[in-house]
Amino acid sequence: MTPEDRAALRQMADHHRAMSLELGARVDALVEAVEGGQPHRPAADEVLAYVRREVLPHAEAEERTVYAAAAARVPALVEALTLEHADMRATLDAMATAASGVRAAAAGYALAGTFELHARKEETLVLPALAEDSEAHLAEILDRMHERFEELRDRAAEAVEARAADPSLDVREEPPSRRHTLIFDRFDALPDGGSFVLVNDHDPKPLFYQLQAERADTFTWEALEQGPEVWRVRIGRAPAAKD
């Protein structure tokens, strides 16, 4: 292993460690909120935002650079690690739609644990395999990975900020006869790609089916919180198809 490769490997390990600590601290805050009987959603949103802003861009950058270079050398390992990335994304979705603080905290713990073990496999198995190959040039691969990560992180940060800025429509105090009218009026006023967060006191599944029937292929639906007292859903207008 060249000195350059050794230094690049240490830098990658340091980056993994920093992300693991940041993620773990946010998951701990979520657990403390649940144990203290506090609303869990703000702490859960902090975990979700961090993973979307940092961890997922890092995973995508790895797949496009490190995994692409290692696929011919350790194909089974690369396939397994790629599946772990998919598992982390699925766990994140489960956390975003968790119906209780306990379920959200459990998903957070699973996510943090998966990430830590995943990073160790990369540092002890994938990266050394690339370093041992004189034609691979590990330091150059990791330079490209970090450049791609910075690009993806910037885009992800913009998306996270946009999601946080979505206005809310709380219909819990509205008469049932007015709720769907208010929701459809808000939806119809959205620009392409715009969204709002619906806050309701019951499962809005009938609204989903009504949107499917009356606004087919024009809306997006993302469950954020599923009871038992409050339901929150991000409803958006799908971007217009390009010719």
Disulfide bonds with the S-S distance in Angstrom:
none
